[in-house]
Amino acid sequence: MLVETAPAAPETIRVNALHALNYCQRLYYLEEVEELYTQDAAVFAGRRLHVELEKNEGDEWHQLVLESADLGLRGKVDALRTRNGQTIPCEHKRRRCYRDQNNKSQAWQSDRIQVLAYACLIEAELGITVPEGRIRYHADNVLVHVPLDEKARQDVRDSIHQARQLRLSPERPPVTSNERLCVRCSLAPVCLPEETRLAQGKADQAVRLFPEDDERQVIHVTEAGTRVGKSGEQFKITKRDGATTTIPSRQVGQMILHGYAQISTQAMYFCADQEVGLHFVSAGGRYLGSFDTRQGSIQRRIRQYRALTDPNLCLQLARQLVTCRGQSQRKFLMRGQRSAEVANEALEQTIEQMQRTLKQVPQADSLASLLGLEGNLAALYFGALPHLISENIAAELGFSGRNRRPPKDCFNAMLSFGYAMLLKDVMNAILAVGLEPTLGFYHQPRTQAPPLALDLMEIFRVPLVDMPVMASVSAMTFVTRSAGGRPTSC
């Protein structure tokens, strides 16, 4: 016998999501559909404001968590106040209010919908009439009254309907035409609005929106037998001799376990919850893998699959990648050539030959031919790299050519370890944005590192690994010469 079941009720929409929707549809989609969240300084400053207000106002501050299936909303009201027997939701904003043509104080549209949505939610769940919402803009100390009339209620219902429709869409909304919104947006580093406008021909040049540096620490656990656990809101690191170190989770961006260090299941869950990257590296410095905590990223992966199963697009991206790495290597050699005291004919010939090879890259008609050109460029580059090293360098620090698995000298060991750390950081970025690291456009799937990570790390090899290693070797050469001694080990 067939039993009919009632259709499931649609999921309720967060009031804060309506705020994001009315600020920028693309922001709403990234947060609510793709579940991409970032927390910048402005977010934490807003939280501090609410904590201070709650502390200072005491009994005047009432919070309420509500959800209405009929209305399709849920949320936590920041503050509820009773004035003349009427209940009024209040919002607090750090920024300035909007000024209309008559210089009258008004609420920004996103803030207006937010406080109205709270008012509608209170009416629906508590069965009372709410006359208005209020928004305090602290930057200019202005209180804005937002009346809850029939038009306001319809605006809230329209926003809820639009939010539900966007949740069903497989495509991101276009980048907003209001560039000023992007400057304030914490998700600009993920959305890439300037780059998108530039690629679409809607901007002459990109006004770079560089995100602030991540000030959180990268913790390397290198001693065998060390255990990483969780204690409250902290990571607890215990060595074999019992010595313990605790680090607040908010100060940790990545945790890297080397060799035979261990981590508890609770600490792994904690890493996922606090968005702390967790990576594993062998005792010999080889990248082993990362803890994948991706959630809600299926839309991005669908677009990635769609794009990277197009052979023509893959070939185009691969050409750009080989050109980028080859030019970076050639420029590094040119920099060494300019700083050399004596002209080196072999180095000059290599630089010219690399230039001729690079000119062939745009005409490559297959990934196989590109691999051949890349191999030639790499052979030329590593063959010329010893010309940049001082002749007075200690034998233990010398470099006569690239070798690996395992590296046979100190220079190659430093390169391999640097590349492993770079691969770890690229993997961390790939997982953070929810892409599939095993689907690349140039490197092919194999049992070692994921192809997309191998693809993207090529861009950064020279500036982030080769140059620092060369500078370190030069510095060690200077130190040992000044001290009159030589290094005894790598």
C-alpha positions as CSV (number, residue, x, y, z in Angstrom):
1,M,0.0,0.0,0.0
2,L,1.3,3.4,-1.0
3,V,1.3,6.0,1.8
4,E,1.3,9.6,0.7
5,T,3.6,11.9,2.7
6,A,3.2,15.6,3.0
7,P,5.8,17.6,1.3
8,A,8.6,18.9,3.6
9,A,8.2,22.5,4.7
10,P,10.8,24.8,3.1
11,E,13.8,25.6,5.3
12,T,13.5,28.9,7.1
13,I,15.7,31.8,6.1
14,R,18.0,33.5,8.6
15,V,17.2,37.2,9.1
16,N,20.9,38.0,8.7
17,A,20.7,36.3,5.3
18,L,18.1,38.8,4.2
19,H,20.5,41.6,5.3
20,A,23.1,40.1,3.0
21,L,20.6,39.7,0.2
22,N,19.6,43.3,0.3
23,Y,23.3,44.4,0.5
24,C,24.4,42.2,-2.5
25,Q,22.7,39.2,-4.0
26,R,26.1,37.6,-4.8
27,L,27.1,38.0,-1.1
28,Y,23.9,36.2,-0.1
29,Y,24.6,33.4,-2.5
30,L,28.2,32.9,-1.4
31,E,27.2,32.8,2.2
32,E,23.9,30.9,2.2
33,V,24.2,28.6,-0.8
34,E,27.9,28.0,-1.1
35,E,28.4,28.4,2.7
36,L,31.5,30.6,2.4
37,Y,32.1,32.8,5.4
38,T,34.9,35.1,6.3
39,Q,35.4,37.0,9.5
40,D,37.4,40.2,9.1
41,A,38.2,43.0,11.6
42,A,34.8,44.7,11.0
43,V,32.9,41.5,12.0
44,F,34.8,41.2,15.3
45,A,34.4,44.9,16.0
46,G,30.6,44.5,15.6
47,R,30.6,41.6,18.0
48,R,32.6,43.7,20.5
49,L,30.1,46.5,20.2
50,H,27.2,44.1,21.1
51,V,29.1,42.7,24.0
52,E,29.8,46.2,25.4
53,L,26.2,47.3,24.9
54,E,24.8,44.2,26.6
55,K,27.2,44.7,29.5
56,N,26.4,48.4,29.9
57,E,22.7,48.3,29.5
58,G,22.0,45.4,31.8
59,D,18.3,44.9,32.3
60,E,17.5,47.1,29.3
61,W,19.0,44.5,27.0
62,H,16.9,41.5,26.1
63,Q,17.7,39.0,23.4
64,L,15.2,36.6,21.8
65,V,15.7,33.6,19.5
66,L,12.6,33.0,17.3
67,E,11.6,30.9,14.3
68,S,8.4,31.0,12.3
69,A,7.6,28.2,9.7
70,D,4.7,30.2,8.4
71,L,6.7,33.3,7.8
72,G,9.8,31.3,6.7
73,L,12.1,33.2,9.0
74,R,14.4,32.5,12.0
75,G,16.8,34.7,13.8
76,K,18.1,36.2,17.1
77,V,16.9,39.7,17.9
78,D,19.9,41.8,19.2
79,A,17.8,43.8,21.6
80,L,14.1,44.0,22.6
81,R,12.8,47.0,24.4
82,T,9.4,47.9,25.8
83,R,8.3,51.5,25.3
84,N,4.9,52.7,26.3
85,G,3.6,49.1,26.5
86,Q,4.9,48.3,23.0
87,T,7.7,45.9,22.1
88,I,10.3,47.3,19.7
89,P,13.2,45.4,18.1
90,C,16.5,47.4,18.1
91,E,19.6,47.0,16.0
92,H,23.0,48.5,16.6
93,K,25.4,49.4,13.7
94,R,28.9,50.7,13.9
95,R,28.8,52.7,10.7
96,R,27.0,55.9,9.7
97,C,23.4,56.1,8.6
98,Y,22.2,56.9,5.0
99,R,21.5,60.5,4.2
100,D,18.8,61.3,1.6
101,Q,18.7,64.3,-0.8
102,N,17.3,66.4,2.0
103,N,20.1,65.3,4.3
104,K,17.6,63.4,6.5
105,S,18.8,60.4,8.4
106,Q,17.6,57.1,6.9
107,A,18.4,53.4,7.3
108,W,20.3,51.6,4.7
109,Q,18.1,49.2,2.7
110,S,19.8,46.1,4.1
111,D,19.5,47.3,7.7
112,R,15.9,48.4,7.1
113,I,14.9,44.9,5.9
114,Q,16.8,43.3,8.8
115,V,15.0,45.2,11.5
116,L,11.6,44.9,9.7
117,A,12.2,41.1,9.4
118,Y,12.8,40.9,13.2
119,A,9.6,42.9,13.7
120,C,7.6,40.6,11.5
121,L,9.1,37.5,13.2
122,I,8.1,38.9,16.6
123,E,4.5,39.5,15.5
124,A,4.2,36.1,14.0
125,E,5.5,34.2,17.0
126,L,4.4,36.3,20.0
127,G,1.0,37.3,18.5
128,I,1.5,41.0,19.3
129,T,1.6,44.1,17.1
130,V,5.0,45.8,16.5
131,P,4.7,49.4,15.4
132,E,8.3,49.9,14.3
133,G,12.0,48.9,14.5
134,R,14.8,51.1,15.5
135,I,18.4,51.2,14.3
136,R,21.2,53.0,16.2
137,Y,24.1,54.1,14.0
138,H,27.0,54.6,16.4
139,A,29.4,56.3,14.0
140,D,27.3,59.5,13.9
141,N,25.1,58.6,17.0
142,V,21.8,58.7,15.1
143,L,18.7,56.7,16.0
144,V,16.5,55.9,12.9
145,H,12.9,54.8,13.3
146,V,11.6,52.3,10.7
147,P,7.8,52.0,10.7
148,L,6.3,48.5,10.2
149,D,3.4,49.2,7.8
150,E,1.8,47.0,5.1
151,K,4.4,48.0,2.5
152,A,7.2,47.1,4.9
153,R,5.6,43.7,5.5
154,Q,5.4,43.1,1.8
155,D,9.0,44.1,1.3
156,V,10.0,41.4,3.9
157,R,7.9,38.8,2.1
158,D,9.4,39.7,-1.2
159,S,12.9,39.4,0.2
160,I,12.1,35.9,1.6
161,H,10.7,34.8,-1.8
162,Q,13.8,36.1,-3.6
163,A,16.1,34.4,-1.1
164,R,14.3,31.0,-1.7
165,Q,14.5,31.4,-5.4
166,L,18.3,32.1,-5.3
167,R,18.8,29.1,-3.1
168,L,17.5,27.0,-6.0
169,S,19.8,28.5,-8.6
170,P,22.9,26.6,-9.7
171,E,24.7,29.8,-10.8
172,R,26.1,32.7,-8.8
173,P,24.5,36.1,-9.3
174,P,26.6,38.6,-11.3
175,V,29.0,41.0,-9.5
176,T,27.2,44.1,-8.3
177,S,27.5,47.2,-10.4
178,N,28.0,49.3,-7.2
179,E,31.8,49.0,-6.7
180,R,31.6,50.9,-3.3
181,L,29.8,47.8,-1.8
182,C,32.8,45.6,-2.6
183,V,35.3,47.8,-0.7
184,R,33.3,47.1,2.6
185,C,32.6,43.4,1.9
186,S,34.5,40.8,3.9
187,L,34.0,38.2,1.1
188,A,35.7,40.3,-1.7
189,P,38.8,38.0,-1.6
190,V,36.5,35.1,-2.5
191,C,34.1,36.9,-4.8
192,L,36.9,38.6,-6.8
193,P,34.6,41.4,-8.0
194,E,37.4,43.5,-9.5
195,E,39.0,40.6,-11.3
196,T,35.5,39.6,-12.7
197,R,34.8,43.0,-14.0
198,L,38.2,43.1,-15.7
199,A,37.7,39.7,-17.3
200,Q,34.3,40.8,-18.5
201,G,35.6,44.0,-20.0
202,K,33.6,46.1,-17.6
203,A,36.6,47.8,-16.1
204,D,39.8,49.3,-17.6
205,Q,41.9,48.3,-14.7
206,A,41.4,46.5,-11.4
207,V,41.3,48.4,-8.2
208,R,43.0,45.8,-6.1
209,L,41.0,44.7,-3.0
210,F,43.8,43.0,-1.1
211,P,42.6,41.2,2.0
212,E,44.3,41.8,5.3
213,D,47.1,39.4,6.1
214,D,46.0,36.4,8.2
215,E,47.7,37.2,11.5
216,R,47.0,33.7,12.9
217,Q,50.0,31.4,13.6
218,V,51.0,28.4,11.6
219,I,51.9,25.7,14.2
220,H,54.5,23.1,13.3
221,V,54.6,20.0,15.5
222,T,57.9,18.4,14.7
223,E,58.9,16.2,17.7
224,A,58.0,12.6,17.4
225,G,55.5,11.4,20.1
226,T,54.1,14.9,20.6
227,R,50.3,14.8,21.1
228,V,47.8,17.5,20.1
229,G,44.6,17.7,22.0
230,K,41.8,20.1,22.9
231,S,41.3,21.8,26.2
232,G,38.3,24.2,26.2
233,E,38.8,26.7,23.5
234,Q,42.5,25.9,23.3
235,F,44.9,23.5,21.6
236,K,46.9,21.5,24.1
237,I,50.3,20.3,22.8
238,T,52.0,17.7,25.1
239,K,55.6,16.5,24.4
240,R,56.8,13.0,25.4
241,D,58.5,14.4,28.5
242,G,55.1,15.8,29.7
243,A,55.8,19.4,28.9
244,T,52.6,21.1,27.8
245,T,51.8,24.2,25.8
246,T,48.3,25.6,25.2
247,I,47.4,28.0,22.4
248,P,44.1,29.7,22.0
249,S,42.3,28.5,18.8
250,R,41.7,32.0,17.6
251,Q,45.5,32.4,17.2
252,V,45.9,29.4,15.0
253,G,45.5,29.4,11.3
254,Q,47.1,26.0,10.4
255,M,48.4,23.0,12.3
256,I,51.1,20.9,10.6
257,L,52.1,17.5,12.1
258,H,55.5,16.2,11.1
259,G,56.6,12.6,11.3
260,Y,55.0,10.7,14.2
261,A,53.2,13.5,16.0
262,Q,49.7,12.6,17.0
263,I,46.3,14.4,17.2
264,S,43.2,13.4,19.0
265,T,39.8,13.0,17.4
266,Q,38.4,15.9,19.5
267,A,41.2,18.2,18.3
268,M,40.4,17.2,14.7
269,Y,36.8,18.1,15.2
270,F,37.9,21.4,16.8
271,C,40.1,22.2,13.8
272,A,37.1,21.7,11.5
273,D,34.9,23.8,13.7
274,Q,37.4,26.7,14.0
275,E,38.5,26.5,10.4
276,V,42.0,25.6,11.3
277,G,43.9,23.9,8.4
278,L,45.3,20.5,9.4
279,H,48.1,19.0,7.4
280,F,50.5,16.0,7.6
281,V,54.1,16.0,6.5
282,S,56.5,13.1,6.7
283,A,59.6,13.1,9.0
284,G,61.6,13.7,5.8
285,G,59.6,16.7,4.8
286,R,57.3,15.2,2.2
287,Y,53.8,16.5,2.0
288,L,51.4,13.6,2.9
289,G,47.9,15.1,2.9
290,S,45.4,17.4,4.5
291,F,42.2,17.1,6.6
292,D,39.4,17.9,4.2
293,T,36.5,19.7,6.0
294,R,34.7,21.1,3.0
295,Q,31.0,21.8,3.4
296,G,28.3,23.3,1.2
297,S,30.7,23.7,-1.8
298,I,28.9,21.5,-4.3
299,Q,28.1,24.5,-6.6
300,R,31.7,25.5,-6.9
301,R,32.8,21.9,-7.6
302,I,30.0,21.5,-10.3
303,R,31.4,24.6,-12.0
304,Q,34.9,23.3,-11.6
305,Y,34.0,20.0,-13.2
306,R,32.2,21.7,-16.0
307,A,35.2,24.0,-16.8
308,L,38.0,21.5,-16.3
309,T,36.4,18.8,-18.5
310,D,36.7,21.2,-21.4
311,P,40.0,20.3,-23.2
312,N,40.3,23.6,-24.9
313,L,40.0,25.5,-21.6
314,C,42.5,23.2,-19.9
315,L,45.0,23.7,-22.7
316,Q,44.5,27.5,-22.5
317,L,45.1,27.5,-18.8
318,A,48.0,25.2,-19.0
319,R,49.7,27.4,-21.6
320,Q,49.3,30.4,-19.3
321,L,50.7,28.3,-16.4
322,V,53.8,27.2,-18.2
323,T,54.4,30.7,-19.5
324,C,54.1,32.1,-16.0
325,R,56.5,29.7,-14.4
326,G,59.0,29.9,-17.3
327,Q,59.0,33.7,-17.2
328,S,59.4,33.7,-13.4
329,Q,62.5,31.4,-13.7
330,R,64.0,33.4,-16.5
331,K,63.6,36.7,-14.6
332,F,65.3,35.2,-11.6
333,L,68.2,34.2,-13.7
334,M,68.3,37.7,-15.3
335,R,68.3,39.2,-11.8
336,G,71.3,37.1,-10.9
337,Q,73.0,38.0,-14.2
338,R,72.7,41.8,-13.5
339,S,74.1,41.4,-10.0
340,A,77.1,39.3,-11.0
341,E,80.5,41.0,-10.9
342,V,81.7,39.2,-14.0
343,A,79.6,38.5,-17.1
344,N,78.7,34.8,-17.5
345,E,78.4,33.7,-21.1
346,A,76.7,30.4,-20.3
347,L,74.1,32.2,-18.2
348,E,73.4,34.6,-21.0
349,Q,72.9,31.8,-23.5
350,T,70.5,30.0,-21.2
351,I,68.4,33.1,-20.7
352,E,68.2,33.6,-24.5
353,Q,67.4,30.0,-25.0
354,M,64.6,30.1,-22.4
355,Q,63.1,33.1,-24.2
356,R,63.1,31.2,-27.5
357,T,61.4,28.2,-25.8
358,L,58.8,30.5,-24.2
359,K,57.8,31.8,-27.6
360,Q,56.8,28.3,-28.6
361,V,54.4,27.8,-25.6
362,P,51.4,29.7,-27.1
363,Q,51.5,27.5,-30.2
364,A,51.5,24.2,-28.3
365,D,48.5,22.2,-29.4
366,S,48.4,19.6,-26.7
367,L,49.2,19.0,-23.0
368,A,51.9,16.5,-24.1
369,S,53.7,19.1,-26.2
370,L,53.5,21.6,-23.3
371,L,55.0,19.0,-20.9
372,G,58.0,18.8,-23.3
373,L,58.4,22.5,-23.4
374,E,58.1,22.8,-19.7
375,G,60.7,20.0,-19.2
376,N,63.1,21.9,-21.5
377,L,62.6,25.1,-19.5
378,A,63.1,23.4,-16.2
379,A,66.3,21.7,-17.5
380,L,67.7,25.1,-18.7
381,Y,66.7,26.8,-15.4
382,F,68.2,24.2,-13.0
383,G,71.2,23.8,-15.2
384,A,71.9,27.6,-14.9
385,L,71.0,28.0,-11.2
386,P,74.5,27.0,-10.0
387,H,75.9,30.1,-11.8
388,L,74.0,32.3,-9.3
389,I,75.8,30.7,-6.3
390,S,79.1,32.1,-5.1
391,E,82.2,30.1,-5.9
392,N,83.3,30.4,-2.3
393,I,80.4,28.5,-1.0
394,A,81.0,25.5,1.2
395,A,80.9,22.1,-0.6
396,E,78.0,21.0,1.6
397,L,75.8,23.8,0.3
398,G,76.6,23.4,-3.4
399,F,74.1,22.7,-6.2
400,S,74.9,20.8,-9.3
401,G,71.5,20.0,-10.6
402,R,68.0,19.1,-9.4
403,N,67.5,15.7,-7.8
404,R,64.8,14.4,-5.4
405,R,63.1,11.3,-3.9
406,P,65.2,11.6,-1.9
407,P,67.2,14.8,-2.4
408,K,71.0,14.0,-2.5
409,D,72.4,17.3,-1.1
410,C,71.5,20.2,1.2
411,F,70.4,22.5,-1.5
412,N,68.0,20.0,-3.1
413,A,66.7,19.1,0.4
414,M,65.9,22.8,1.1
415,L,64.1,23.0,-2.3
416,S,62.1,19.9,-1.7
417,F,61.1,20.9,1.8
418,G,60.1,24.4,0.5
419,Y,58.0,22.9,-2.2
420,A,56.3,20.6,0.3
421,M,55.4,23.6,2.5
422,L,54.2,25.5,-0.6
423,L,52.0,22.5,-1.6
424,K,50.6,22.4,1.9
425,D,49.6,26.1,1.7
426,V,48.1,25.7,-1.8
427,M,46.1,22.7,-0.6
428,N,44.9,24.7,2.4
429,A,43.6,27.5,0.1
430,I,41.9,25.0,-2.2
431,L,40.1,23.3,0.6
432,A,39.2,26.6,2.2
433,V,37.3,27.7,-0.9
434,G,35.7,24.3,-1.4
435,L,37.3,23.2,-4.7
436,E,38.2,19.7,-5.7
437,P,42.0,19.3,-5.5
438,T,42.1,16.1,-7.5
439,L,40.7,17.7,-10.6
440,G,43.4,19.9,-12.3
441,F,43.9,21.3,-15.8
442,Y,47.5,20.5,-16.4
443,H,49.0,17.8,-14.1
444,Q,47.2,14.5,-14.5
445,P,45.8,12.4,-11.6
446,R,48.3,10.1,-9.9
447,T,49.0,8.5,-6.6
448,Q,51.0,11.5,-5.3
449,A,49.8,15.1,-4.7
450,P,46.5,16.2,-6.1
451,P,46.8,17.7,-9.6
452,L,45.1,21.1,-9.0
453,A,47.4,21.8,-6.1
454,L,50.4,20.9,-8.3
455,D,49.0,23.2,-11.0
456,L,48.5,26.2,-8.8
457,M,51.8,25.9,-6.9
458,E,53.8,26.4,-10.1
459,I,53.0,30.1,-10.0
460,F,54.7,30.5,-6.6
461,R,57.7,28.2,-6.8
462,V,60.3,30.8,-7.7
463,P,59.3,33.8,-5.5
464,L,58.3,31.7,-2.4
465,V,60.9,28.9,-2.5
466,D,63.7,29.3,-5.0
467,M,64.6,32.9,-4.1
468,P,64.5,32.3,-0.3
469,V,66.6,29.2,-0.6
470,M,69.2,31.0,-2.7
471,A,69.2,33.9,-0.2
472,S,69.6,31.6,2.7
473,V,72.6,29.8,1.1
474,S,74.2,33.1,0.3
475,A,73.7,34.3,3.9
476,M,75.1,31.0,5.3
477,T,78.1,31.4,3.0
478,F,78.7,34.9,4.4
479,V,78.4,33.8,8.0
480,T,80.7,30.9,7.7
481,R,83.3,32.9,5.8
482,S,83.1,35.6,8.5
483,A,83.5,33.1,11.2
484,G,86.4,31.3,9.4
485,G,84.6,28.0,9.6
486,R,82.5,25.7,7.5
487,P,79.1,24.0,8.1
488,T,79.4,20.4,9.1
489,S,75.9,19.3,8.3
490,C,72.9,20.2,6.2
